[in-house]
């Protein structure tokens, strides 16, 4: 996988590594209620396992995990990743033959420390990732999936102009160790120019 840093005006997305352990542990601490519907490890041991799992996914080519770092203060604000990265087997004489980049991916495993919520950081992080996916990889589609009970996450995804596609019942184990239903959203390549313009407008307002 690539090892790129995605740089915005306020934050940068650095490829995740074990050397981020201290900063990620500190960012996650004391925000249990904020992370009610999202798996965010608490403590160094849990965070170490979290990072190693993400790096294993990276090494298999199915994920690209990042830490979200403030440009001004250099402090880790949270984490996010591309995952469910998929490469389609295009036969000769088809539009995708010879592609070496992913065809589709998902953006998820996103969490922010409490002080970074409602600051515009999530908007810029999503913009950087969507721009990379649609303009560098030239994917056909980016997915978003969240717990149906996570109203904050669903609102944030809808704010991106991602299209709601429906509910996937009993889709996975939830952060509260129940069987969760998931809400699925997506943006496809034809929609990216309008989404890009929308997000750039949000960022001008720093929201």
Buried (B, 14 or more C-beta within 10 A) or exposed (E): BEEEEBEBEBBBBBBBBEEBBEBBBEBBBEBEEBBBBBEBBBEEEBBBEBBEBBBEBBEEEBBBBBBBBBEEEEBBBBBBBBBBBEBEEEEEEEEBEEBEBBBBBBBBBBBBBBEBBEBBBBBBBBBBBBBBBBEEBBBBBBBBBBBBBBEBBBEBBBBBBBBEEEEBEEBEEBBEEEEBBBBBBBBBBEBBEEBBEBBEEBBEEEE
